[in-house]
């Protein structure tokens, strides 16, 4: 996951495989951003906070966080509050997630 990826422009007439590959690269980069945001935070984050800190829409951040949960990199930490005052889950890195995020942070430096 920490491989250096380059995003080639995808054009309207490119084969479907090229479009799918570009989407996969974008999703991988967003996942890495979510892991780094959780790594750099001093507390567990809600999906809203994660999106704000990562520069992603809440839905995109939540989708990538969900992928990270299924991969065993992120786990539920407790309960927080949405901007509207509703209760919601907070999230933190697992031990495996911490190791990977630390590696991503080192690679980014």
Secondary structure, DSSP 8 states (H G I E B T S, - for coil): --S--------TTS-HHHHHHHHHHHHHHHHHHHHHHHHH-SS-B-HHHHHHHHTS-HHHHHHHHHHHHHTTSEEEEEEEE-TTS-EEEEEEE-HHHHHHHHHHHHHH-
